[in-house]
Amino acid sequence: MRTNLKRLVGASVVTSAMLAVGMVSPASAQATRTQFTGTETVTFTGPPARQWVSDGITHLRGVPIDSTLSGDLNGAFTIEANINVNASGDGSLYGTFTFTSGEVTWTGHFGGTLSGGLVTVHFTGQGSDGSTLVASGVDSSPGVSTDTGFIVYPNG
């Protein structure tokens, strides 16, 4: 316990000294957050890599999907989805994505649910510029969703 307190005090003194001589500015330590909303339109681009049915559930693996996002943030997704769905259109999905907007590409994972064939999904990705994309999407109709989220830029 005493060692941890000494380390904490030592780190605090070093940080204060760096601030005093201008090596680190308080602004550079603050992350900025930019919110966005957009409409995502999904296109299935091919058959799944694997599929099977067991106990009334259709399992799809490696489903290739492309989609576009337009709104406050514009860009294109390349998605590989894994889907488990029953005859009523209820189930789950998860997978990986790449999203490119301008000069930045985010790669990450997503997961969500299907209800009556409509998707609700949450996704998080790491940007090529060090930023983090966090968002969710809710289908308004099959293949069309409203995505809302934010991008965190770690150094402002």
C-alpha positions as CSV (number, residue, x, y, z in Angstrom):
1,M,0.0,0.0,0.0
2,R,2.8,2.4,1.0
3,T,4.7,1.6,-2.3
4,N,1.6,2.4,-4.4
5,L,1.1,5.7,-2.6
6,K,4.8,6.6,-3.2
7,R,4.4,5.7,-6.9
8,L,1.2,7.8,-7.2
9,V,2.8,10.8,-5.5
10,G,5.9,10.4,-7.7
11,A,3.8,10.2,-10.9
12,S,1.9,13.3,-9.8
13,V,5.1,15.3,-9.2
14,V,6.5,14.3,-12.5
15,T,3.3,15.2,-14.4
16,S,3.2,18.6,-12.6
17,A,6.8,19.3,-13.5
18,M,6.1,18.4,-17.1
19,L,3.1,20.8,-17.2
20,A,5.2,23.5,-15.6
21,V,7.9,23.4,-18.3
22,G,5.4,23.0,-21.1
23,M,6.3,19.4,-22.1
24,V,2.6,18.4,-21.8
25,S,-0.3,20.8,-22.1
26,P,-3.6,20.0,-20.4
27,A,-5.4,20.4,-23.8
28,S,-3.3,17.6,-25.4
29,A,-4.4,15.2,-22.7
30,Q,-8.1,15.7,-23.4
31,A,-10.0,13.6,-25.9
32,T,-12.6,15.1,-28.1
33,R,-15.8,13.4,-29.1
34,T,-17.8,14.0,-32.3
35,Q,-21.3,12.7,-32.6
36,F,-23.0,11.6,-35.8
37,T,-26.2,10.3,-37.2
38,G,-26.7,8.7,-40.6
39,T,-28.7,6.3,-42.8
40,E,-27.1,3.0,-43.6
41,T,-28.2,1.0,-46.6
42,V,-27.2,-2.6,-46.7
43,T,-26.5,-4.9,-49.7
44,F,-25.8,-8.6,-49.4
45,T,-23.0,-9.2,-51.9
46,G,-22.8,-13.0,-52.0
47,P,-23.8,-16.3,-50.4
48,P,-22.6,-17.2,-46.9
49,A,-19.4,-19.2,-46.6
50,R,-21.4,-21.9,-44.7
51,Q,-25.0,-22.5,-43.7
52,W,-27.0,-25.1,-42.0
53,V,-30.2,-25.6,-40.1
54,S,-30.5,-27.2,-36.6
55,D,-33.5,-27.2,-34.2
56,G,-35.4,-24.7,-36.4
57,I,-32.5,-22.2,-36.4
58,T,-30.8,-21.2,-39.7
59,H,-27.1,-20.6,-39.1
60,L,-25.2,-18.5,-41.6
61,R,-21.5,-17.9,-41.4
62,G,-19.3,-15.5,-43.4
63,V,-22.1,-13.5,-45.0
64,P,-20.5,-10.8,-47.2
65,I,-22.3,-7.4,-46.9
66,D,-21.5,-4.0,-48.2
67,S,-23.3,-0.9,-47.0
68,T,-23.1,2.9,-47.3
69,L,-23.6,5.5,-44.6
70,S,-24.8,8.9,-45.4
71,G,-25.5,11.8,-43.1
72,D,-23.2,13.6,-40.6
73,L,-20.7,10.9,-41.5
74,N,-20.4,9.5,-45.0
75,G,-18.6,6.3,-46.0
76,A,-18.7,2.6,-46.9
77,F,-18.8,-0.5,-44.8
78,T,-17.4,-4.0,-45.7
79,I,-18.9,-6.5,-43.4
80,E,-18.6,-10.2,-42.7
81,A,-21.6,-11.3,-40.7
82,N,-22.6,-14.5,-38.8
83,I,-26.3,-14.9,-38.4
84,N,-28.6,-17.2,-36.4
85,V,-32.2,-16.8,-37.2
86,N,-35.5,-18.7,-36.8
87,A,-38.5,-18.8,-39.2
88,S,-40.0,-15.7,-37.5
89,G,-36.9,-13.6,-38.3
90,D,-35.8,-13.5,-34.7
91,G,-32.2,-14.2,-33.7
92,S,-28.7,-12.8,-33.3
93,L,-25.8,-11.6,-35.5
94,Y,-22.2,-10.8,-34.9
95,G,-19.1,-10.2,-37.0
96,T,-16.4,-7.9,-38.2
97,F,-16.4,-4.7,-40.2
98,T,-14.2,-2.2,-42.0
99,F,-15.6,1.3,-42.4
100,T,-13.9,4.0,-44.5
101,S,-14.7,7.7,-44.5
102,G,-12.4,10.1,-46.1
103,E,-8.8,9.3,-45.1
104,V,-9.7,7.2,-42.0
105,T,-10.5,3.5,-41.9
106,W,-12.0,1.9,-38.8
107,T,-11.9,-1.9,-38.2
108,G,-13.9,-3.6,-35.5
109,H,-16.6,-5.9,-34.3
110,F,-20.3,-5.8,-34.0
111,G,-23.1,-7.7,-32.4
112,G,-26.9,-7.4,-32.3
113,T,-30.3,-9.0,-32.5
114,L,-32.9,-9.6,-35.1
115,S,-36.6,-9.2,-34.3
116,G,-39.1,-9.9,-37.1
117,G,-36.2,-9.6,-39.6
118,L,-35.2,-6.1,-38.3
119,V,-31.7,-5.6,-36.9
120,T,-30.5,-3.7,-33.9
121,V,-26.8,-3.7,-33.7
122,H,-23.9,-2.1,-31.7
123,F,-20.4,-1.7,-33.2
124,T,-17.0,-0.5,-32.1
125,G,-13.9,0.0,-34.3
126,Q,-10.4,1.4,-34.0
127,G,-9.4,4.0,-36.6
128,S,-6.3,4.2,-38.7
129,D,-5.7,7.7,-37.1
130,G,-6.0,6.4,-33.5
131,S,-9.6,7.4,-33.1
132,T,-12.4,5.0,-31.8
133,L,-15.8,4.7,-33.5
134,V,-18.7,3.6,-31.2
135,A,-22.2,3.4,-32.7
136,S,-25.5,1.6,-32.9
137,G,-28.0,1.0,-35.7
138,V,-31.7,0.3,-35.7
139,D,-33.5,-0.9,-38.8
140,S,-36.4,1.2,-40.0
141,S,-37.1,-1.4,-42.7
142,P,-35.1,-4.4,-43.8
143,G,-31.7,-3.3,-45.1
144,V,-32.1,0.4,-44.0
145,S,-31.1,1.6,-40.6
146,T,-30.5,4.8,-38.7
147,D,-27.0,4.7,-37.2
148,T,-26.1,7.0,-34.3
149,G,-22.8,7.2,-32.5
150,F,-19.6,9.1,-31.9
151,I,-15.9,9.2,-32.7
152,V,-13.4,9.7,-29.9
153,Y,-10.1,11.4,-30.9
154,P,-7.7,10.7,-28.1
155,N,-5.6,13.8,-28.5
156,G,-8.2,16.4,-29.5
